[in-house]
Amino acid sequence: METILGIDLGTTNSEVAIIRNNKVEVLYEDGEAILPSVVGLDADGRLLVGAPARNQWVLAPERTVRSIKRRMGEADAVRLGDQQYTPQEISAFILRKLKQRAEQQLGQPVGKAVITVPAFFNETQREATREAGELAGLEVVRIINEPTAASLTYDPHPEKMERLLIYDLGGGTFDVSIVQIEQGVVEVLSSHGDTHLGGDDFDQLLSDFVCEDFRREQGVELRESLAAKSRVLRAVEEAKKRLSLEPIVQIEEEFIAEKQGAPLHLRREIRRTEYEELIEPLLAKTLKCLDESLSDAKLNANQIDKVILVGGASRTPMVHRLLEEQLGQPVHAEVDPDLCVAMGAAIQGGLIAGVDVGPVLVDITPHTLGIQALGEMGARVSHYRFARLIERNSPLPTGRSEIFTTAVDGQQRARIAVFQGEDDDVRHNDPVGEFVLDGLAEVERGNEILVRFDLDLDGILKVSATERSTGRQKQLTIDNAVTRFRADNRQEALARVDAMFQPGQPGIGAGLAASHQTTAQSATPLAAELPAEMAQLVDRCQRLIVKSQELKQQSNPADVEEMQRLVEQLSAAMMQRSQTEMEGIAAQLEDLVFYLQDA
């Protein structure tokens, strides 16, 4: 049987599991199943992953990166020592370490994996996760949602239909999903969540509480010192865990600061009641997501057969109490909340490899997907209408297509701007990417464009637009850090990751670092890179476009569309550092601004 790893790439901790002898097995190293999701460089520039990096973070936070999962899909690089790395590369270090753990346990190479992501991860974040896996030397055969993976570990062959509510509160993300299991099929009915809510936020609230108390008593602000701030955060993280079992804990940090040459020590008693009062507003948000998930699934609380807890932060007693009050039944945590996601991923990997170890999985998309279009919104016609193609909670894989038409006579270009969200106004939704279908036939308005969305099992979106009269077609290229990363820096990144895992190698060479630093700079926002006069010009253009569209003051829609196209070209020229091209495009924009302002 081919071994396919099941990996939970977590914000705080990560784990790997496999199917061996038709049973799920979590892999341990040095007696530990959990690998802290922390990456660092030691004083000699050698790579640290896991517990050594976490231990170093208190003393050398500038050489340590944690909670990188919250940065997945972002364009900006992160600093590690004197180097810069993309979030994919940092995550690849963690995945490579888990891969090595599996190979040592199995005594053979492993090349495939199922990796889990939060149910509410968007397309960019999912693709970044896949990229991280590939950089780690893994073929990512499937990406599945964390709550869905957890559901696979509970009673995979029930005698009757069951509905499970999965409450997944991890280190950096929160998800709640409702799944239905019947006759060997797991169907996800609904999902809701927040990709920036989790145990890390609890830690930060408790840290601020302690630091503020220390400032009032001692007149010293611990948060101004990076080392002191890190020590406090580490101390309250441990205190938080103990508060799940004890009503009162004591934190002590010797020589945390000094005042007028005298050392100051941090000693603070923390009561569980104080901690719960701090986190109650965040837990209230999770209950709102829970209600929305029930509403989407068209279910009442009494129609849920079992409530399953996932994620380390779900151990908080207040979570148990609130859920039991809200749902009227006890919660279940028989399978270790820290390990059940990796175990579920391994089960899915076993199914792909042909081993009957669990039910068939039918996952969903947690977001509605569509494009920006001209249409009615409220009592007026707007250019910001969100035209839905794939509705939230649609089973995966899925595909949808719709016909749109050109808005003006002789229109030769159609901009396909893809968004995800639930608002009718695209400005309140999240952009996914965009492209332009140009060279359209010069005909009267109403020229038909077929737009098709295809969403695969990993939640990865492909978009195409076709002019029906000519067959002219173009597919979506997402304009984000991932695609630039894939196109320009893939081999360089692979070399960087490989170099860090070579025995005895203290980091990587200066040539690669310098090259990568240039790439990181090129990913900075347009306004930060343009000369001041060009940045002001772009700002005037954007305000003029909005004014023309919303107030219907445009004398010629083609001029506004041309302005949008030139702004995009100016952005591209900036990315290529082409000063001559930037100046030429700016001159064209100046002419258009002058014309439209007088129109």
C-alpha positions in Angstrom: 0.0 0.0 0.0 1.3 3.5 -0.9 1.8 5.6 2.2 0.1 9.0 2.1 0.8 11.3 5.1 -2.0 13.1 6.9 -0.7 16.4 8.1 -2.3 19.0 10.3 -0.3 22.2 9.6 -1.4 24.2 12.6 -0.9 27.8 13.8 0.6 26.7 17.1 1.4 23.0 16.6 1.5 20.6 13.7 1.2 16.8 13.6 1.6 13.9 11.1 -0.3 10.6 11.0 -0.4 7.6 8.7 -2.4 4.4 8.1 -0.4 1.4 9.1 -1.9 -2.1 9.3 -5.3 -0.6 8.5 -5.2 1.6 11.6 -4.6 5.3 12.1 -1.2 6.0 13.8 0.1 9.4 14.9 3.8 9.6 14.5 6.0 10.5 17.5 9.5 11.9 17.7 11.4 11.9 21.1 8.2 10.9 22.8 6.2 13.9 21.3 3.5 13.8 18.7 3.2 17.5 18.6 5.7 19.6 16.6 5.5 23.3 17.6 4.9 25.4 14.5 7.9 27.6 15.1 10.9 28.1 12.9 14.2 29.8 13.9 17.8 30.3 13.2 20.4 29.6 15.9 23.4 32.0 16.5 25.3 30.2 13.7 22.5 30.5 11.2 21.4 26.9 11.4 17.8 26.0 11.0 15.7 25.2 14.1 12.2 23.7 13.7 9.8 22.8 16.5 10.7 22.8 20.2 14.2 24.2 19.8 12.9 27.1 17.9 10.1 27.7 20.4 12.5 27.6 23.3 14.8 30.1 21.5 11.9 32.5 20.8 11.9 33.9 24.3 15.6 34.8 24.1 15.9 35.6 20.4 12.5 36.6 18.9 14.2 38.4 16.1 15.6 35.0 14.8 12.3 33.2 15.3 9.0 33.0 13.5 5.8 31.6 15.0 2.1 31.6 13.9 3.1 31.7 10.2 -0.2 30.1 9.3 -1.9 33.5 9.9 0.3 34.9 7.1 -0.4 32.3 4.5 -1.5 33.8 1.2 0.0 37.2 2.0 2.3 39.0 -0.5 4.8 40.2 2.1 7.8 38.3 3.2 8.7 37.7 6.8 12.1 38.3 8.4 14.0 35.5 10.0 17.4 36.8 11.2 18.9 38.8 8.4 17.0 36.9 5.7 13.5 37.3 4.3 11.2 34.3 3.5 7.8 33.9 2.1 5.1 32.4 4.4 5.2 29.3 2.1 8.9 28.8 2.7 8.5 29.1 6.5 5.6 26.6 6.4 7.7 24.3 4.1 10.4 24.1 6.8 7.7 22.7 9.2 6.3 20.3 6.6 9.8 19.1 5.7 10.5 18.3 9.4 7.2 16.3 9.5 8.2 14.5 6.3 11.5 13.6 7.8 9.8 12.3 11.0 7.7 10.0 8.9 10.6 8.7 6.8 12.6 7.9 9.9 9.6 6.0 11.4 8.9 4.1 8.2 12.4 3.6 7.0 11.6 4.7 3.5 11.0 7.8 1.5 7.5 9.4 1.5 6.4 11.7 -1.2 2.6 12.3 -0.9 0.4 14.0 1.7 -3.1 15.2 2.5 -2.8 18.6 4.3 -5.6 20.2 6.3 -6.6 23.9 6.3 -9.3 25.9 8.2 -12.7 25.6 6.5 -12.7 29.3 6.1 -9.4 29.6 4.3 -9.8 31.4 1.0 -8.5 30.3 -2.4 -5.2 32.2 -2.0 -4.5 30.7 1.4 -5.3 27.2 0.1 -3.0 27.6 -2.9 -0.2 28.9 -0.6 -0.6 25.8 1.6 -0.3 23.6 -1.5 2.8 25.5 -2.5 4.4 25.0 0.9 3.8 21.3 0.6 5.5 21.2 -2.8 8.5 23.2 -1.5 8.8 20.6 1.3 9.1 17.8 -1.3 5.5 16.6 -1.1 2.9 16.0 -3.7 -0.2 17.4 -2.1 -2.9 14.9 -3.3 -5.7 16.6 -1.4 -6.4 19.6 0.8 -9.3 19.1 3.2 -10.9 21.3 5.8 -9.9 20.7 9.4 -13.3 20.2 10.9 -14.1 17.7 8.1 -10.9 15.8 8.8 -11.8 15.6 12.5 -15.3 14.2 11.8 -13.6 11.2 10.0 -12.2 10.0 13.3 -15.5 9.7 15.1 -17.6 6.6 14.4 -16.8 6.3 10.7 -19.4 3.5 10.2 -22.5 4.5 12.2 -25.5 2.2 12.0 -27.9 5.2 11.4 -27.6 8.6 10.0 -25.9 11.0 12.4 -25.3 14.8 12.4 -22.2 16.1 14.0 -21.3 19.6 15.0 -17.5 20.1 14.9 -16.3 23.0 17.0 -12.6 23.6 16.1 -10.8 26.2 18.1 -7.1 26.1 17.4 -4.2 28.3 18.0 -4.9 30.9 15.3 -8.2 29.9 13.6 -11.7 29.0 14.4 -14.1 26.8 12.4 -17.5 25.3 13.1 -18.9 22.7 10.6 -22.0 20.6 10.6 -21.6 17.2 8.9 -24.0 14.4 8.2 -22.8 10.8 8.1 -24.9 8.2 6.4 -24.1 4.9 4.7 -20.4 5.5 4.6 -20.7 9.1 3.2 -19.7 12.2 5.1 -21.5 15.2 3.8 -20.6 18.7 5.0 -23.9 20.6 5.4 -22.4 24.0 6.4 -19.3 25.8 7.7 -18.5 29.1 9.4 -15.5 30.5 11.1 -12.8 33.1 11.5 -9.3 32.7 10.3 -8.0 35.2 12.9 -9.5 33.9 16.1 -7.9 31.3 18.3 -5.7 30.5 21.3 -3.0 33.1 20.1 -5.6 35.8 20.7 -6.4 34.5 24.2 -2.6 34.6 24.9 -2.4 38.1 23.7 -5.3 39.3 25.9 -3.8 37.6 28.9 -0.3 39.0 28.2 -1.7 42.6 27.8 -3.6 42.1 31.1 -0.4 41.1 32.9 1.8 43.8 31.3 -0.8 46.5 32.1 -0.9 45.4 35.7 2.9 45.4 35.9 3.0 48.9 34.4 0.5 50.2 37.0 2.5 48.7 39.9 6.1 49.3 38.7 5.8 52.1 36.2 7.7 50.0 33.6 6.2 49.0 30.2 7.3 45.4 29.5 5.9 45.5 26.0 8.6 48.0 24.9 11.2 45.3 25.3 11.0 42.5 22.7 12.7 40.0 25.0 10.5 40.9 28.0 7.3 40.9 25.9 8.3 37.4 24.6 8.9 36.1 28.1 5.5 37.3 29.3 3.7 35.8 26.3 5.4 32.4 26.9 4.5 32.6 30.6 0.9 33.3 30.0 0.6 30.7 27.4 1.7 28.1 29.9 -0.6 29.6 32.5 -3.6 29.4 30.1 -3.0 25.7 29.7 -2.9 25.1 33.5 -6.1 27.2 34.0 -8.0 24.5 32.1 -7.2 22.2 35.1 -6.7 24.6 38.0 -8.7 27.6 39.2 -5.7 29.7 40.1 -2.1 29.7 38.7 1.0 31.7 39.5 3.4 33.1 36.9 6.9 34.1 37.9 9.6 35.6 35.7 12.8 36.7 37.4 14.7 39.8 36.3 12.1 40.7 33.7 13.2 44.3 33.7 15.0 46.9 35.7 14.3 50.3 37.2 17.0 52.8 38.2 19.5 50.0 38.1 17.5 47.6 40.3 16.1 44.4 38.9 12.4 43.9 38.7 10.6 40.5 39.0 7.2 39.5 37.6 5.0 37.6 40.1 1.3 37.5 39.4 -1.5 35.3 40.4 -4.1 34.7 37.7 -7.6 33.4 38.5 -9.6 31.4 35.9 -12.4 33.9 36.4 -10.1 36.7 35.3 -9.0 34.8 32.3 -12.6 33.9 31.3 -13.7 37.5 31.6 -11.0 38.5 29.1 -11.9 35.9 26.5 -15.7 35.9 26.8 -16.1 38.4 23.9 -14.1 36.2 21.6 -16.0 33.1 22.6 -19.2 35.0 21.9 -18.0 35.4 18.3 -17.6 31.6 18.0 -21.2 31.1 19.2 -22.4 33.5 16.6 -20.6 31.4 13.9 -22.2 28.3 15.5 -25.7 29.8 15.1 -25.0 30.8 11.5 -23.8 27.3 10.7 -27.0 25.8 12.1 -29.1 28.3 10.2 -27.3 27.5 6.9 -27.8 23.7 7.5 -31.5 24.4 8.3 -31.2 22.6 11.6 -32.0 23.2 15.2 -29.7 22.4 18.1 -31.8 19.4 19.1 -31.2 17.9 15.7 -27.4 17.6 16.4 -26.5 14.1 17.5 -23.0 14.8 18.7 -20.8 17.9 19.5 -17.1 17.3 18.9 -14.3 19.5 20.1 -11.2 20.0 18.1 -8.1 22.2 18.7 -6.1 22.8 21.9 -8.0 26.0 22.8 -11.2 24.0 23.0 -10.0 22.5 26.3 -10.9 25.8 28.0 -13.7 24.9 30.6 -15.7 28.0 29.6 -15.9 26.6 26.0 -17.5 23.4 27.4 -19.9 25.3 29.6 -21.1 27.7 26.8 -21.5 24.9 24.3 -23.5 22.7 26.6 -25.7 25.7 27.5 -26.2 26.7 23.9 -26.8 23.2 22.5 -28.3 21.4 25.5 -26.0 18.3 25.3 -22.5 17.3 26.5 -19.5 17.8 24.3 -17.1 15.1 23.1 -13.3 15.1 23.2 -12.6 11.4 23.4 -10.2 11.7 20.4 -7.4 14.0 21.4 -8.4 17.5 20.2 -4.8 18.2 19.2 -4.4 15.0 17.1 -7.8 14.2 15.6 -7.3 16.5 12.6 -4.0 14.8 11.5 -5.7 11.5 12.1 -8.6 12.4 9.9 -6.2 13.6 7.2 -4.5 10.2 7.4 -7.8 8.4 7.0 -8.5 10.5 3.9 -5.0 9.6 2.6 -5.8 5.9 3.2 -9.0 6.2 1.2 -7.1 7.8 -1.7 -4.5 5.0 -1.5 -7.3 2.4 -1.6 -7.6 1.4 2.0 -11.1 1.2 3.5 -10.5 2.9 6.8 -13.4 5.4 6.9 -16.3 7.0 5.1 -16.3 8.8 1.7 -15.9 12.5 2.0 -18.2 15.1 0.5 -16.8 18.6 1.3 -18.2 22.0 0.6 -17.0 25.5 -0.2 -17.4 27.9 2.7 -17.7 31.1 0.6 -19.9 32.3 -2.2 -17.8 33.0 -5.4 -18.7 35.4 -8.2 -17.6 38.3 -10.3 -18.1 42.1 -10.3 -20.7 43.2 -12.8 -23.0 46.0 -13.8 -26.4 45.5 -12.3 -29.1 46.6 -9.9 -28.1 47.1 -6.3 -30.8 48.6 -4.1 -32.6 51.3 -6.1 -29.9 52.0 -8.6 -27.6 50.4 -11.2 -24.1 50.0 -10.0 -20.7 48.7 -11.3 -20.1 47.0 -8.0 -22.8 44.4 -8.2 -21.7 40.9 -7.0 -22.9 38.3 -9.5 -22.9 34.9 -7.8 -21.8 31.8 -9.6 -21.0 29.2 -6.9 -23.0 29.6 -3.7 -21.6 29.0 -0.2 -21.9 25.4 1.1 -21.9 23.9 -2.4 -20.6 20.3 -2.4 -17.1 19.8 -3.9 -16.1 19.4 -6.7 -18.5 21.8 -8.5 -18.7 23.9 -11.6 -21.0 26.7 -12.6 -21.2 29.0 -15.7 -23.2 32.1 -16.5 -23.6 34.4 -19.5 -22.8 38.1 -19.1 -23.0 40.7 -21.8 -20.9 43.8 -22.8 -22.3 47.1 -21.5 -21.4 49.5 -24.4 -21.2 49.4 -28.2 -17.8 48.4 -29.6 -16.5 47.2 -26.2 -13.3 45.3 -26.9 -12.2 44.4 -23.4 -14.0 42.6 -20.6 -12.5 42.7 -17.1 -13.3 39.6 -15.0 -12.8 40.4 -11.4 -13.4 37.5 -9.1 -14.6 37.9 -5.4 -15.7 35.7 -2.6 -18.1 36.7 0.1 -21.8 37.2 0.9 -22.5 40.9 0.2 -24.2 42.2 -2.9 -21.6 44.9 -3.1 -18.2 43.5 -4.1 -16.4 46.2 -2.2 -17.5 44.4 1.0 -16.2 41.0 -0.2 -12.7 39.6 -0.6 -11.0 39.9 -4.1 -9.6 36.6 -5.4 -8.1 37.7 -8.6 -8.8 39.2 -12.0 -7.9 39.0 -15.7 -9.0 40.8 -18.9 -10.5 39.2 -22.0 -9.5 41.5 -24.8 -9.8 41.6 -28.6 -13.6 41.3 -28.5 -15.6 41.7 -31.6 -16.6 45.3 -32.3 -20.3 44.9 -32.1 -23.2 46.5 -30.4 -23.6 46.1 -26.7 -25.0 42.8 -25.5 -22.1 40.7 -26.8 -22.3 37.5 -24.8 -19.4 36.4 -22.6 -19.6 32.9 -20.9 -17.9 32.9 -17.5 -17.2 29.5 -16.0 -16.0 28.6 -12.4 -14.6 25.2 -11.6 -13.9 24.4 -7.9 -12.0 21.2 -7.3 -11.8 18.9 -4.2 -9.1 21.1 -2.7 -11.2 24.2 -3.0 -8.9 25.6 -5.7 -10.7 27.8 -8.2 -10.3 28.0 -12.0 -12.0 30.7 -14.0 -12.4 31.0 -17.7 -14.2 33.6 -19.9 -15.2 32.9 -23.5 -16.7 35.2 -26.2 -19.5 33.0 -27.5 -19.5 34.5 -31.0 -15.8 34.0 -31.7 -14.7 31.4 -29.2 -11.9 33.7 -27.9 -11.1 32.5 -24.4 -8.9 33.4 -21.5 -8.4 31.7 -18.0 -7.8 33.3 -14.7 -4.3 34.1 -13.5 -4.7 35.1 -9.8 -2.9 38.4 -9.3 -1.4 37.7 -5.9 1.8 36.7 -4.2 1.3 33.0 -4.8 1.2 33.2 -8.6 4.2 35.6 -8.7 6.0 33.2 -6.3 5.2 30.2 -8.5 6.3 32.0 -11.7 9.4 33.7 -10.6 10.9 32.2 -7.5 9.9 28.5 -7.3 13.3 27.1 -8.1 15.1 29.6 -5.9 12.7 28.8 -3.0 13.3 25.1 -3.5 17.0 25.7 -3.3 16.6 27.8 -0.2 14.5 25.1 1.6 16.9 22.3 0.5 19.9 24.3 1.6 18.6 24.8 5.1 18.2 21.0 5.6 21.7 20.1 4.4 23.8 18.6 7.3 26.1 21.1 8.8 25.0 24.0 6.6 24.7 27.3 8.5 21.9 28.8 6.5 22.3 29.8 2.8 24.5 31.8 0.6 24.5 35.6 0.2 23.7 35.5 -3.5 20.3 33.8 -3.0 19.5 36.0 -0.1 20.2 39.2 -2.0 18.1 37.9 -4.9 15.2 37.0 -2.7 15.3 40.3 -0.9 14.8 42.1 -4.2 11.8 39.9 -4.8 10.3 40.7 -1.4 10.7 44.4 -2.1 8.9 44.0 -5.4 5.9 42.7 -3.6 5.3 45.9 -1.6 2.2 48.0 -2.3 2.0 50.3 -5.3 1.8 53.5 -3.3 5.0 52.7 -1.4 7.0 52.2 -4.6 5.8 55.0 -6.9 7.3 58.5 -6.8 5.1 60.9 -4.9 3.6 62.6 -7.9 2.7 59.2 -9.5 1.1 58.0 -6.3 -1.0 61.2 -6.2 -2.0 60.7 -9.8 -3.1 57.1 -9.1 -5.2 58.3 -6.2 -6.8 61.0 -8.3 -7.6 58.4 -10.9 -9.2 56.0 -8.5 -11.4 58.7 -6.9 -12.4 59.9 -10.4 -13.4 56.3 -11.5 -15.5 55.9 -8.4 -17.2 59.3 -8.9 -17.9 58.6 -12.6 -19.4 55.2 -11.8 -21.4 56.0 -8.8 -22.7 59.4 -9.9 -23.1 58.4 -13.5 -21.1 61.4 -14.6 -19.0 59.7 -17.2 -19.4 61.1 -20.7 -17.8 58.0 -22.2 -17.6 54.6 -20.3 -14.7 53.6 -22.5 -12.6 56.4 -21.1 -13.1 55.3 -17.6 -12.3 51.7 -18.6 -9.2 52.9 -20.3 -8.2 54.7 -17.1 -8.6 51.5 -15.1 -6.5 49.6 -17.7 -3.7 52.3 -17.5 -3.7 52.1 -13.7 -3.2 48.3 -13.9 -0.4 48.8 -16.5 1.3 51.4 -14.2 1.2 48.8 -11.4 2.8 46.2 -13.7 5.5 48.7 -14.8 6.3 49.4 -11.2 6.7 45.7 -10.4 9.2 45.5 -13.3 11.1 48.7 -12.2 10.6 50.2 -15.6 11.0 53.9 -15.1 10.6 54.8 -18.8 7.4 52.8 -19.1 6.1 54.3 -15.8 6.6 57.8 -17.1 4.9 57.1 -20.4 1.8 55.5 -18.8 1.6 58.4 -16.3 1.6 60.9 -19.1 -1.4 59.1 -20.7 -3.2 59.1 -17.4 -2.6 62.8 -16.9 -4.3 63.4 -20.3 -7.3 61.3 -19.3 -7.7 62.9 -15.9 -7.7 66.3 -17.6 -10.3 65.3 -20.1 -12.7 63.5 -17.6 -12.5 66.2 -15.0 -13.7 68.8 -17.6 -16.4 66.4 -19.0 
